[in-house]
Amino acid sequence: MTSLRTLGSSDLDVFPLCLGGNVFGWTADEETSFAVLDAYTAAGGNFVDTADSYSAWIEGNQGGESETIIGKWVKARGNRDDVVIATKVSQHPDFQGLSAANIKAAADASLRRLGTDHIDLYYTHFDQPEVPVEEIIGALDELVRAGKVRNIAASNISAERLQASLEFSDREGFARYVALQPHYNLVSRDTYEGPLQDVAAREGLSAVPYFSLASGFLTGKYRPGTTVDSARAGSAAKHLESERGQRVLAALDEVARSHDASAATVALAWLAAQPTVTAPIASARTTEQLPALLAVADLTLTDDDVKKLTEASA
């Protein structure tokens, strides 16, 4: 049985792989989404990530499709108390931004779509530096006090704004961020490593990285001369053109062979080995893609493996 990890200073214990819900209602229809969620939880998974805006970028969608599917699945399975649901605010077409009024209205809309009375982890999706941290934290604190949100977190935020938010929470005795969702993987390290990671480490926040597999590039399926049928092929393939991308693939192949593991599993295991990281996020649009992701729970890289990958991705 895979041991769960505690998320920051919260009372949430989560599986070491967070299942990304961005594909639900986009590249995975409702039936397939249910199958992926079933397979993930059957393997011991309990941590699902979504956002109120998923997937508003698809023609004909309004945003909230992913939350709606997760809500229907939870209702059908009767497992609400067994699943840690994380969602986000600021990007839904009808609920843009981080004003206090918008945060509260967006949370109510998310609760309705999810068919639940509480959100386990509520992220500010993209920070808005023009909105004072006092207003944002104040609104989030009200949601926590009302029992609508259990824990709060931040994504796409600067080290300075994160620190200011935490200091305000501490000063006022308000709800405090327990986690951070940064863009972080073997070929994108600059956003998180440095000041942001330092704040997370110093303040006891858990990092839950997104784009953990660089839009699929780190699965190893993108190679020179290959064509991949994926909605994200363009953003993944760009890494092939860089020397760094080639170095990382070579190192992934080498480490994967030594563990009889897939490149995707190794890429996630490298993230899991980084200071502050509790659970990388990865999404699967089919059940066939899940085993390689779930395997991160049972793969511990050696210090040499981690060093090899870190140097290749420098």
Backbone bond lengths (Angstrom), bond angles and torsions (degrees), N, CA, C in turn:
res aa  C-N    CA-C-N  psi(-1)  N-CA   C-N-CA  omega(-1)  CA-C   N-CA-C  phi
1 M - - - 1.480 - - 1.533 109.06 -
2 T 1.314 115.99 122.70 1.459 120.26 179.83 1.525 110.35 -65.55
3 S 1.322 115.88 133.78 1.468 117.28 179.55 1.525 109.88 -80.88
4 L 1.326 115.11 140.96 1.458 121.25 179.45 1.517 109.69 -81.44
5 R 1.314 116.22 161.44 1.466 121.56 179.58 1.522 109.41 -118.65
6 T 1.317 116.67 141.33 1.459 119.75 179.54 1.530 109.16 -80.03
7 L 1.319 115.06 135.15 1.463 121.37 -177.65 1.529 109.51 -86.84
8 G 1.324 116.70 105.90 1.459 121.15 177.65 1.510 112.27 52.05
9 S 1.332 115.97 -134.22 1.467 121.32 -179.22 1.529 111.29 -95.64
10 S 1.355 116.28 14.58 1.470 120.40 -176.32 1.527 110.71 -82.38
11 D 1.343 114.72 179.47 1.461 120.10 174.04 1.530 109.57 -102.15
12 L 1.328 116.73 20.67 1.462 121.44 -179.01 1.527 110.43 -96.34
13 D 1.328 116.66 126.87 1.456 121.70 174.53 1.525 107.19 -108.67
14 V 1.318 116.09 122.94 1.468 120.11 -171.10 1.530 112.48 -123.98
15 F 1.315 114.31 152.23 1.464 122.92 174.29 1.526 108.21 -64.71
16 P 1.346 118.24 146.74 1.475 119.56 -176.01 1.521 116.10 -71.80
17 L 1.331 117.81 3.28 1.463 120.71 169.62 1.516 107.08 -128.87
18 C 1.331 116.50 122.55 1.464 121.95 176.75 1.528 108.08 -91.10
19 L 1.336 116.59 128.46 1.462 120.54 -178.63 1.526 110.31 -83.37
20 G 1.320 116.18 120.12 1.460 121.30 -179.74 1.520 111.33 -76.30
21 G 1.332 116.22 131.39 1.465 120.91 -178.90 1.513 113.96 -99.61
22 N 1.338 117.27 11.34 1.475 119.60 -176.93 1.530 112.45 -65.63
23 V 1.335 117.40 -23.07 1.479 119.95 -178.15 1.525 112.77 -84.97
24 F 1.350 116.93 -17.69 1.471 119.62 -177.61 1.531 109.84 -67.73
25 G 1.321 116.02 122.86 1.462 119.60 -177.28 1.519 112.60 83.00
26 W 1.336 115.49 5.81 1.471 120.70 176.91 1.519 107.66 -121.73
27 T 1.336 118.05 -89.32 1.466 120.60 178.81 1.524 111.91 -89.35
28 A 1.322 117.65 -8.72 1.470 122.00 174.58 1.522 108.54 -121.07
29 D 1.340 116.89 121.47 1.462 119.39 178.92 1.538 109.11 -75.47
30 E 1.331 115.79 -179.83 1.463 119.21 -174.13 1.530 112.57 -59.87
31 E 1.315 116.68 -44.53 1.474 120.62 -178.02 1.529 111.03 -62.55
32 T 1.333 115.72 -45.41 1.471 120.00 179.72 1.525 110.48 -66.85
33 S 1.318 116.74 -39.50 1.469 120.99 178.63 1.525 110.69 -59.93
34 F 1.334 116.16 -43.76 1.470 120.68 177.32 1.532 110.32 -59.27
35 A 1.339 116.27 -43.16 1.473 120.84 -178.64 1.524 110.86 -63.73
36 V 1.337 116.21 -41.00 1.476 120.57 179.16 1.534 109.95 -65.94
37 L 1.322 116.34 -45.51 1.472 120.28 179.02 1.528 111.16 -62.50
38 D 1.329 116.66 -39.99 1.467 120.67 178.30 1.529 110.84 -62.63
39 A 1.326 116.18 -46.02 1.470 120.41 -177.51 1.529 110.80 -66.85
40 Y 1.325 116.11 -38.67 1.467 120.61 179.31 1.530 110.63 -63.46
41 T 1.323 117.57 -47.98 1.466 119.96 -178.46 1.534 111.36 -71.41
42 A 1.329 117.37 -31.88 1.470 120.15 177.45 1.523 110.79 -62.80
43 A 1.336 116.17 -28.54 1.471 120.90 179.96 1.531 112.04 -86.45
44 G 1.339 116.25 2.27 1.464 119.54 178.88 1.516 114.20 105.19
45 G 1.337 116.65 -3.22 1.462 120.35 -179.67 1.518 112.13 -68.50
46 N 1.341 116.59 146.04 1.477 119.06 -178.74 1.527 113.28 -145.37
47 F 1.358 118.26 11.53 1.464 122.12 -169.63 1.524 108.75 -126.79
48 V 1.335 116.80 108.34 1.467 121.51 -175.68 1.524 109.93 -117.97
49 D 1.320 115.56 130.69 1.467 121.60 -176.70 1.519 110.82 -112.08
50 T 1.339 115.61 131.77 1.460 120.04 175.65 1.529 108.68 -143.81
51 A 1.331 116.54 -169.31 1.467 121.40 176.42 1.513 107.90 -156.86
52 D 1.319 116.44 154.19 1.473 118.43 -177.25 1.523 112.05 -66.24
53 S 1.326 117.55 -19.84 1.470 120.39 -177.21 1.530 113.22 -88.34
54 Y 1.336 118.98 -11.58 1.471 120.13 -178.68 1.522 109.37 -73.79
55 S 1.345 122.99 122.79 1.453 125.14 -0.73 1.523 108.13 -125.30
56 A 1.324 113.64 79.31 1.469 120.91 -176.55 1.531 112.90 -65.73
57 W 1.344 116.90 -13.92 1.467 120.00 -176.87 1.531 112.32 -79.46
58 I 1.332 116.78 -7.31 1.463 120.33 -179.81 1.524 109.75 -91.52
59 E 1.326 115.66 133.65 1.464 119.76 -179.48 1.532 110.12 -57.47
60 G 1.321 115.79 129.86 1.457 120.14 -179.98 1.523 113.40 94.53
61 N 1.331 116.48 -13.64 1.471 120.22 177.64 1.523 110.79 -91.98
62 Q 1.327 115.68 152.69 1.467 120.78 -179.98 1.530 112.54 -104.94
63 G 1.321 116.77 -15.15 1.468 121.36 -168.00 1.517 107.94 99.00
64 G 1.338 116.11 143.92 1.459 119.98 -177.96 1.516 113.89 94.07
65 E 1.349 117.12 -0.74 1.471 120.24 -179.20 1.528 111.02 -61.24
66 S 1.324 116.92 -41.22 1.469 120.32 -179.12 1.528 111.27 -65.18
67 E 1.333 116.61 -45.36 1.467 120.16 177.74 1.525 111.08 -59.23
68 T 1.336 116.31 -41.60 1.460 120.93 -178.85 1.528 111.01 -61.97
69 I 1.319 116.87 -43.64 1.470 121.10 179.41 1.532 110.31 -64.68
70 I 1.325 116.79 -44.76 1.475 120.02 178.70 1.526 109.93 -61.59
71 G 1.322 116.67 -42.10 1.460 121.15 178.60 1.521 112.29 -60.71
72 K 1.329 116.47 -43.30 1.472 120.68 178.81 1.527 110.44 -65.21
73 W 1.326 116.02 -40.48 1.470 120.46 -179.47 1.532 111.03 -64.74
74 V 1.333 116.44 -45.92 1.472 120.74 179.40 1.532 110.38 -60.17
75 K 1.328 115.58 -41.82 1.470 119.77 179.65 1.530 110.75 -64.54
76 A 1.338 115.21 -43.97 1.469 119.93 -178.33 1.530 111.56 -65.15
77 R 1.320 116.34 -34.72 1.470 120.59 -176.43 1.537 112.83 -92.60
78 G 1.321 116.75 -15.58 1.460 120.21 -179.57 1.520 113.33 61.78
79 N 1.329 115.89 36.53 1.473 119.88 -172.88 1.527 114.05 -119.17
80 R 1.333 117.29 26.24 1.464 119.36 -174.57 1.524 113.22 -52.68
81 D 1.333 117.28 -41.04 1.463 119.87 -175.39 1.529 112.93 -74.73
82 D 1.322 116.58 -10.68 1.466 119.86 -178.90 1.525 112.79 -96.06
83 V 1.342 116.41 -6.63 1.467 120.20 -174.41 1.523 110.56 -119.15
84 V 1.325 115.46 131.92 1.466 121.35 174.13 1.523 106.82 -90.53
85 I 1.330 116.08 112.56 1.466 120.54 -178.33 1.524 109.79 -103.00
86 A 1.332 114.58 123.45 1.466 121.23 175.84 1.520 108.52 -111.18
87 T 1.336 116.85 133.11 1.459 119.77 172.45 1.522 109.02 -138.73
88 K 1.338 115.98 178.87 1.465 119.21 -169.30 1.528 111.41 -138.61
89 V 1.330 115.02 159.04 1.465 122.31 -179.63 1.530 110.26 -127.83
90 S 1.324 115.31 145.62 1.484 126.31 168.04 1.515 113.75 130.35
91 Q 1.353 118.82 -17.16 1.467 119.08 -172.60 1.528 115.53 -115.14
92 H 1.329 118.19 -4.10 1.470 119.32 179.17 1.528 108.66 -64.60
93 P 1.345 117.48 135.92 1.480 119.66 -177.37 1.530 113.99 -51.77
94 D 1.336 117.54 -33.71 1.466 120.69 -179.16 1.531 112.99 -92.05
95 F 1.335 116.05 -8.78 1.467 119.75 -176.57 1.525 109.89 -136.48
96 Q 1.332 114.65 67.19 1.463 120.78 -175.42 1.523 110.78 -85.65
97 G 1.324 115.89 136.59 1.461 119.38 169.52 1.514 114.53 97.06
98 L 1.342 114.32 -177.34 1.464 121.15 -174.38 1.531 112.79 -125.77
99 S 1.335 116.86 30.40 1.462 117.60 172.60 1.528 107.13 -67.46
100 A 1.326 116.25 155.93 1.470 120.16 -178.94 1.526 110.85 -56.71
101 A 1.334 116.56 -44.56 1.466 120.33 -178.03 1.529 110.95 -62.70
102 N 1.330 115.98 -41.07 1.462 119.46 -178.44 1.528 111.66 -68.37
103 I 1.330 116.90 -41.52 1.469 120.64 179.90 1.526 109.75 -57.41
104 K 1.336 116.01 -45.59 1.469 119.54 -177.15 1.529 111.87 -69.21
105 A 1.328 116.57 -41.50 1.474 119.95 179.49 1.529 110.77 -66.79
106 A 1.326 116.37 -40.95 1.469 120.82 -179.63 1.523 110.79 -65.72
107 A 1.331 116.84 -38.76 1.468 120.45 179.29 1.528 110.30 -62.64
108 D 1.320 116.64 -43.41 1.467 120.09 178.95 1.531 111.11 -61.91
109 A 1.341 115.78 -39.84 1.469 120.00 179.26 1.535 110.22 -66.28
110 S 1.342 116.90 -40.30 1.470 120.54 177.92 1.529 110.93 -63.83
111 L 1.330 116.02 -42.56 1.469 120.03 179.07 1.526 110.76 -59.82
112 R 1.334 116.37 -41.47 1.467 120.02 179.28 1.535 110.60 -62.70
113 R 1.326 116.50 -46.79 1.470 119.51 -178.55 1.531 111.25 -65.67
114 L 1.314 116.23 -38.66 1.466 120.49 -179.40 1.539 112.03 -77.12
115 G 1.320 116.10 -12.28 1.459 120.32 178.76 1.516 112.65 62.69
116 T 1.327 116.44 38.33 1.463 120.80 -176.94 1.523 110.12 -137.43
117 D 1.323 116.73 166.86 1.469 119.33 179.48 1.529 111.63 -101.22
118 H 1.345 116.86 -0.38 1.480 118.21 178.10 1.525 111.15 -152.92
119 I 1.320 114.44 147.99 1.468 122.99 173.87 1.530 105.73 -105.48
120 D 1.333 117.01 128.98 1.471 119.45 -176.07 1.531 112.55 -71.73
121 L 1.327 115.60 -39.05 1.469 120.34 -178.11 1.527 107.95 -140.98
122 Y 1.326 116.90 119.22 1.471 121.24 -174.98 1.524 108.89 -116.95
123 Y 1.336 114.87 115.81 1.471 121.20 -177.57 1.536 111.93 -98.32
124 T 1.315 116.45 143.85 1.464 119.88 160.41 1.533 103.96 -78.38
125 H 1.326 117.48 119.14 1.458 122.13 -169.42 1.535 112.01 -70.61
126 F 1.325 115.71 -53.29 1.477 121.12 174.17 1.517 107.12 -131.19
127 D 1.311 116.17 124.59 1.460 119.35 -179.13 1.525 110.33 -63.42
128 Q 1.322 115.79 150.76 1.467 121.66 174.87 1.521 107.89 -121.40
129 P 1.315 116.86 96.81 1.464 120.48 -174.14 1.529 114.27 -57.24
130 E 1.347 117.09 -20.79 1.474 118.76 -179.78 1.533 112.08 -77.92
131 V 1.335 117.10 -14.22 1.470 120.17 176.94 1.525 108.40 -94.69
132 P 1.345 118.28 125.31 1.467 120.20 -178.23 1.529 111.22 -59.29
133 V 1.338 116.75 140.93 1.474 119.40 178.71 1.530 109.98 -59.04
134 E 1.337 116.67 -28.99 1.468 120.09 179.91 1.527 111.19 -61.11
135 E 1.343 116.15 -39.08 1.465 120.09 -179.42 1.529 110.51 -69.98
136 I 1.333 116.05 -42.94 1.466 120.78 -178.06 1.533 110.66 -65.12
137 I 1.324 115.85 -52.49 1.473 119.97 -178.08 1.532 110.24 -64.51
138 G 1.316 117.06 -37.44 1.464 120.67 178.81 1.523 111.57 -59.35
139 A 1.336 116.16 -43.87 1.470 120.66 -179.84 1.530 110.61 -68.32
140 L 1.328 116.66 -42.18 1.466 120.37 179.29 1.528 110.63 -64.48
141 D 1.332 115.92 -39.24 1.464 120.40 178.86 1.536 110.80 -61.95
142 E 1.326 116.03 -39.26 1.474 119.60 178.04 1.529 111.15 -61.75
143 L 1.339 115.98 -39.72 1.471 119.92 178.71 1.522 111.11 -64.70
144 V 1.339 115.95 -38.77 1.469 120.13 178.56 1.528 110.05 -65.94
145 R 1.328 115.98 -45.59 1.473 120.03 -179.90 1.521 111.92 -63.93
146 A 1.323 116.17 -30.29 1.474 120.77 179.53 1.531 111.77 -80.21
147 G 1.336 116.50 -6.38 1.463 120.36 179.62 1.522 113.89 81.20
148 K 1.346 116.57 7.32 1.467 119.49 -179.21 1.530 112.18 -81.56
149 V 1.317 115.95 -24.61 1.463 122.22 -179.24 1.526 108.16 -132.26
150 R 1.332 116.65 134.86 1.468 119.34 179.66 1.529 111.96 -86.86
151 N 1.343 116.09 -43.61 1.462 120.65 -177.17 1.524 109.24 -143.10
152 I 1.337 115.60 152.50 1.462 119.85 -178.78 1.531 110.77 -116.80
153 A 1.334 114.71 155.99 1.455 120.56 -176.52 1.525 109.02 -153.24
154 A 1.337 115.82 170.52 1.460 120.84 -177.86 1.523 110.59 -129.88
155 S 1.323 115.85 150.89 1.465 121.47 175.99 1.522 107.74 -137.95
156 N 1.327 116.13 150.24 1.471 120.03 176.59 1.531 111.57 49.93
157 I 1.329 114.98 62.51 1.463 121.76 -176.72 1.520 108.53 -136.63
158 S 1.319 117.17 151.46 1.466 120.11 178.68 1.522 110.20 -81.13
159 A 1.326 115.54 159.35 1.468 120.80 178.18 1.528 110.74 -58.77
160 E 1.334 116.25 -38.69 1.464 121.16 -177.24 1.535 111.13 -66.02
161 R 1.324 115.54 -45.57 1.468 119.44 -179.41 1.530 110.82 -69.05
162 L 1.319 116.49 -36.25 1.466 119.68 178.15 1.527 110.23 -63.76
163 Q 1.328 115.84 -45.83 1.469 120.52 -179.96 1.533 110.68 -62.59
164 A 1.318 115.84 -42.93 1.467 120.20 -179.66 1.532 110.97 -63.41
165 S 1.329 116.67 -37.92 1.464 121.47 179.01 1.524 110.59 -64.58
166 L 1.329 116.01 -44.80 1.464 120.70 -178.80 1.525 110.97 -65.71
167 E 1.318 115.95 -40.10 1.475 119.74 179.66 1.521 111.05 -65.36
168 F 1.341 116.05 -38.95 1.469 119.54 178.29 1.531 110.51 -64.99
169 S 1.340 115.93 -44.37 1.472 120.03 177.92 1.524 111.16 -57.60
170 D 1.328 115.52 -44.90 1.470 120.09 -178.07 1.532 111.02 -65.78
171 R 1.324 115.20 -40.77 1.465 120.41 -177.59 1.528 111.14 -65.67
172 E 1.320 116.19 -40.17 1.476 121.12 -174.45 1.526 113.34 -95.32
173 G 1.336 116.60 -8.05 1.461 118.92 -176.23 1.522 111.66 71.81
174 F 1.347 116.06 28.94 1.463 121.66 -179.12 1.536 110.46 -91.06
175 A 1.321 114.94 168.49 1.470 120.61 174.51 1.528 108.49 -53.12
176 R 1.332 115.00 145.72 1.462 120.89 -172.55 1.524 109.30 -125.37
177 Y 1.319 116.73 140.19 1.462 119.89 177.07 1.527 110.15 -56.40
178 V 1.341 116.18 133.70 1.471 120.14 178.29 1.531 111.03 -108.30
179 A 1.340 115.90 -15.60 1.462 118.97 -176.11 1.520 110.69 -147.03
180 L 1.321 113.40 165.46 1.456 121.79 -177.06 1.520 106.79 -138.74
181 Q 1.338 116.67 134.59 1.466 119.50 178.29 1.524 109.49 -113.19
182 P 1.335 116.90 93.82 1.461 119.79 -179.19 1.530 112.46 -96.76
183 H 1.311 116.59 158.45 1.467 122.61 170.21 1.528 105.47 -77.51
184 Y 1.343 116.55 113.22 1.469 118.91 -171.21 1.522 109.88 -157.13
185 N 1.326 116.14 127.21 1.465 121.55 174.25 1.528 108.50 -165.68
186 L 1.315 116.45 -177.99 1.469 120.74 -175.31 1.529 114.57 -61.64
187 V 1.327 117.86 -25.44 1.467 118.61 178.65 1.530 112.22 -108.46
188 S 1.322 117.75 3.24 1.476 122.20 176.32 1.527 107.88 -137.61
189 R 1.315 116.10 88.63 1.456 119.87 -174.86 1.531 112.99 -111.03
190 D 1.343 116.19 -17.55 1.473 119.98 -169.84 1.526 113.70 -69.56
191 T 1.339 117.30 -31.99 1.465 119.91 -177.09 1.523 111.58 -64.47
192 Y 1.342 115.55 -38.75 1.464 118.65 -172.85 1.527 113.77 -99.23
193 E 1.319 117.35 -45.65 1.467 119.13 -176.40 1.524 109.44 -66.96
194 G 1.312 116.48 132.94 1.465 120.75 -175.74 1.517 109.94 118.92
195 P 1.341 117.30 -139.51 1.466 121.05 -173.57 1.526 115.22 -55.78
196 L 1.345 117.78 -40.01 1.464 120.53 -177.40 1.531 110.74 -66.78
197 Q 1.327 115.41 -45.94 1.463 120.11 177.89 1.533 110.29 -62.83
198 D 1.323 116.23 -36.49 1.471 120.41 179.55 1.533 110.99 -62.42
199 V 1.347 116.14 -43.16 1.474 119.75 178.95 1.529 109.64 -63.32
200 A 1.332 116.04 -45.80 1.471 119.98 -179.10 1.531 110.66 -59.01
201 A 1.332 116.58 -44.25 1.470 120.49 -178.33 1.529 110.80 -66.29
202 R 1.322 115.39 -44.91 1.473 120.24 -176.64 1.525 111.58 -66.94
203 E 1.344 115.87 -36.57 1.473 120.76 -173.52 1.526 113.40 -97.16
204 G 1.337 116.89 1.90 1.466 119.75 175.82 1.516 115.14 74.74
205 L 1.346 117.05 29.53 1.468 120.73 177.76 1.527 110.25 -89.29
206 S 1.327 116.21 146.57 1.460 121.46 173.15 1.521 109.14 -90.36
207 A 1.329 115.66 136.93 1.466 119.66 173.44 1.522 109.12 -94.84
208 V 1.340 114.83 134.53 1.466 122.24 178.49 1.532 105.53 -125.56
209 P 1.333 118.10 83.51 1.464 120.85 -169.65 1.528 113.97 -67.25
210 Y 1.350 115.40 142.26 1.464 119.84 172.45 1.523 108.88 -105.71
211 F 1.340 116.17 168.92 1.474 122.08 -170.80 1.526 109.87 52.24
212 S 1.339 116.26 38.89 1.467 121.30 -177.00 1.524 112.54 -58.73
213 L 1.328 116.12 -29.12 1.468 120.37 -179.35 1.529 111.76 -109.53
214 A 1.343 116.29 19.20 1.474 121.64 177.16 1.529 111.38 49.98
215 S 1.348 114.74 56.28 1.478 121.94 179.39 1.525 112.59 56.71
216 G 1.327 117.12 26.17 1.464 120.71 177.49 1.513 114.43 103.25
217 F 1.328 117.44 -13.37 1.469 120.75 -178.75 1.531 111.29 -57.01
218 L 1.335 116.69 -40.94 1.463 120.29 -174.63 1.532 113.53 -80.08
219 T 1.338 116.86 3.57 1.471 118.71 171.74 1.525 109.63 -77.78
220 G 1.344 116.39 -15.36 1.464 120.16 179.82 1.517 113.87 86.54
221 K 1.356 116.52 1.23 1.476 117.04 -177.87 1.531 112.32 -81.15
222 Y 1.310 116.73 -13.82 1.473 120.09 177.85 1.522 108.44 -93.70
223 R 1.335 116.13 113.13 1.464 121.76 -179.65 1.525 108.53 -132.61
224 P 1.335 117.25 158.77 1.464 118.71 177.54 1.529 110.49 -54.40
225 G 1.331 115.60 129.89 1.464 119.85 176.94 1.520 115.14 85.36
226 T 1.336 117.08 -0.30 1.474 118.23 179.17 1.525 110.26 -101.95
227 T 1.315 115.82 152.61 1.462 121.25 174.32 1.523 107.65 -117.87
228 V 1.322 116.79 130.56 1.462 120.75 -178.72 1.522 109.03 -115.00
229 D 1.329 115.69 130.95 1.464 120.51 179.06 1.529 108.79 -85.16
230 S 1.322 116.07 92.60 1.467 120.53 -179.62 1.518 108.90 -151.78
231 A 1.342 114.65 146.29 1.466 119.58 178.49 1.532 110.80 -64.60
232 R 1.350 116.17 -18.02 1.463 119.16 -176.71 1.532 112.80 -109.82
233 A 1.335 116.44 15.17 1.466 120.53 -174.49 1.528 112.53 -58.32
234 G 1.334 116.35 -38.17 1.466 119.34 -177.90 1.509 113.12 -61.85
235 S 1.355 116.03 -47.42 1.459 118.86 -177.62 1.525 111.64 -71.51
236 A 1.329 117.52 -28.00 1.462 119.81 179.01 1.524 110.52 -75.91
237 A 1.333 116.11 -42.32 1.466 120.40 -173.36 1.525 112.92 -65.59
238 K 1.340 117.60 -24.15 1.474 118.75 -177.74 1.537 112.16 -61.47
239 H 1.345 116.56 -27.35 1.468 119.35 179.64 1.531 111.48 -69.47
240 L 1.348 116.12 -22.82 1.465 120.35 179.48 1.522 111.21 -63.82
241 E 1.325 115.72 -29.40 1.463 119.93 -174.50 1.519 112.63 -77.70
242 S 1.329 117.21 -11.14 1.466 118.78 -177.94 1.519 111.54 -98.96
243 E 1.312 114.82 150.00 1.465 120.99 177.33 1.530 109.66 -61.17
244 R 1.331 114.86 -38.71 1.470 120.16 -179.65 1.526 110.61 -60.68
245 G 1.335 115.74 -44.36 1.458 120.37 179.17 1.518 111.90 -58.67
246 Q 1.342 116.06 -43.42 1.470 120.59 179.42 1.525 111.10 -64.54
247 R 1.335 116.02 -40.89 1.478 120.51 179.48 1.527 110.71 -63.24
248 V 1.321 114.80 -43.11 1.468 119.65 -178.79 1.528 110.51 -64.15
249 L 1.339 117.72 -44.26 1.468 120.57 178.58 1.514 111.21 -59.22
250 A 1.327 116.52 -42.85 1.478 120.66 -179.51 1.530 110.15 -62.60
251 A 1.329 116.65 -44.32 1.475 120.41 179.91 1.529 110.58 -66.84
252 L 1.337 116.63 -40.57 1.475 120.33 177.76 1.527 110.49 -59.72
253 D 1.337 115.69 -45.34 1.476 120.07 -179.84 1.528 110.78 -58.58
254 E 1.330 115.02 -44.81 1.467 120.37 -176.98 1.545 111.05 -63.78
255 V 1.348 115.64 -48.14 1.467 119.61 -178.62 1.535 110.26 -67.98
256 A 1.326 116.30 -38.86 1.471 120.36 179.95 1.527 110.77 -61.49
257 R 1.348 116.62 -42.62 1.469 120.17 178.79 1.526 110.83 -60.48
258 S 1.332 116.22 -41.61 1.471 119.22 -175.70 1.532 112.16 -68.01
259 H 1.320 117.18 -21.35 1.477 120.35 179.62 1.521 112.29 -108.78
260 D 1.337 116.58 1.82 1.461 120.93 -174.17 1.535 109.51 52.03
261 A 1.320 114.39 46.70 1.470 121.38 -177.43 1.526 109.13 -123.95
262 S 1.325 116.61 169.49 1.468 119.52 177.09 1.528 110.12 -87.31
263 A 1.318 115.62 159.56 1.471 120.39 178.73 1.527 110.53 -59.22
264 A 1.336 116.90 -39.28 1.475 120.40 -179.52 1.522 110.69 -61.07
265 T 1.325 116.83 -43.71 1.463 120.65 -179.70 1.524 110.56 -61.63
266 V 1.328 115.81 -43.10 1.471 120.63 -178.78 1.528 110.97 -66.33
267 A 1.344 116.34 -41.38 1.477 119.76 179.70 1.534 110.43 -61.88
268 L 1.335 116.65 -40.12 1.464 120.60 178.00 1.532 110.46 -69.90
269 A 1.331 116.54 -37.14 1.469 120.41 -179.69 1.528 110.80 -66.65
270 W 1.336 116.68 -33.45 1.477 119.55 176.10 1.536 109.61 -62.98
271 L 1.337 115.75 -44.52 1.467 119.87 177.53 1.522 110.94 -61.20
272 A 1.340 115.63 -46.26 1.466 120.53 -177.68 1.529 111.54 -60.92
273 A 1.340 116.30 -24.67 1.469 120.88 -178.88 1.529 112.65 -84.27
274 Q 1.331 116.86 -7.68 1.467 119.83 -177.01 1.533 110.78 -80.18
275 P 1.344 115.92 146.33 1.471 119.55 178.96 1.533 110.16 -55.66
276 T 1.304 116.84 139.63 1.482 126.84 177.39 1.525 114.39 79.70
277 V 1.342 118.95 -18.98 1.472 118.96 -176.38 1.528 110.43 -76.31
278 T 1.324 116.10 126.55 1.462 121.92 179.85 1.521 111.72 -103.03
279 A 1.330 117.00 -43.35 1.469 120.30 -178.31 1.525 109.81 -156.31
280 P 1.324 118.21 109.79 1.470 119.04 174.01 1.530 109.61 -65.58
281 I 1.332 115.89 152.32 1.467 120.96 176.05 1.526 108.91 -99.33
282 A 1.326 116.22 134.27 1.466 120.12 171.88 1.521 107.43 -145.23
283 S 1.327 115.54 145.06 1.466 119.30 -179.07 1.522 110.00 -112.60
284 A 1.325 114.51 153.46 1.468 121.19 178.15 1.515 107.93 -128.96
285 R 1.337 116.92 127.09 1.471 117.69 178.77 1.517 111.38 -92.66
286 T 1.350 116.67 -6.03 1.467 121.65 173.43 1.529 108.28 -140.44
287 T 1.326 116.39 158.97 1.470 119.16 177.51 1.530 110.54 -66.54
288 E 1.331 117.14 -25.64 1.476 120.63 179.97 1.525 111.91 -63.91
289 Q 1.333 116.16 -27.07 1.474 119.29 -178.79 1.530 112.70 -81.13
290 L 1.324 116.62 -12.43 1.474 119.90 -172.62 1.528 116.33 -70.92
291 P 1.339 119.63 -44.68 1.462 119.19 -173.85 1.530 114.47 -53.01
292 A 1.327 117.08 -40.95 1.474 120.06 -179.66 1.524 111.24 -64.49
293 L 1.335 116.96 -31.89 1.467 120.89 179.32 1.524 110.12 -75.80
294 L 1.331 115.61 -46.84 1.468 120.75 -177.87 1.527 111.96 -63.23
295 A 1.321 116.45 -28.31 1.470 120.58 -176.40 1.529 112.79 -63.18
296 V 1.337 117.23 -16.12 1.475 119.28 178.91 1.533 110.59 -61.22
297 A 1.329 116.53 -27.41 1.462 120.36 -178.63 1.530 111.97 -63.68
298 D 1.339 116.29 -23.70 1.474 119.95 -175.76 1.527 113.63 -114.16
299 L 1.328 116.74 6.23 1.467 119.13 -179.28 1.527 110.69 -110.42
300 T 1.329 116.19 118.85 1.462 120.60 173.86 1.519 107.78 -112.84
301 L 1.309 116.32 118.41 1.462 120.84 179.84 1.526 110.57 -74.83
302 T 1.320 116.51 150.75 1.472 120.19 173.77 1.520 108.94 -76.25
303 D 1.314 116.12 164.59 1.470 119.71 176.94 1.525 110.67 -58.89
304 D 1.335 116.05 -36.83 1.472 120.35 179.00 1.527 111.40 -65.54
305 D 1.334 115.78 -40.50 1.475 119.88 177.69 1.531 110.21 -59.14
306 V 1.327 114.84 -49.28 1.468 120.05 -177.55 1.522 110.00 -60.77
307 K 1.333 115.89 -43.02 1.476 121.25 -179.21 1.533 110.59 -63.01
308 K 1.319 116.36 -43.87 1.462 121.73 -179.29 1.534 110.68 -59.69
309 L 1.322 115.71 -46.82 1.466 120.44 -179.64 1.520 111.70 -68.41
310 T 1.323 116.02 -39.94 1.477 120.58 -179.81 1.521 110.19 -63.41
311 E 1.328 116.89 -42.89 1.470 120.61 -179.47 1.532 111.09 -68.72
312 A 1.335 116.36 -39.20 1.467 120.09 -179.95 1.532 111.19 -64.33
313 S 1.338 115.23 -30.85 1.468 119.26 -175.53 1.528 112.85 -95.38
314 A 1.322 117.26 3.40 1.471 120.68 -177.41 1.519 111.22 -63.86
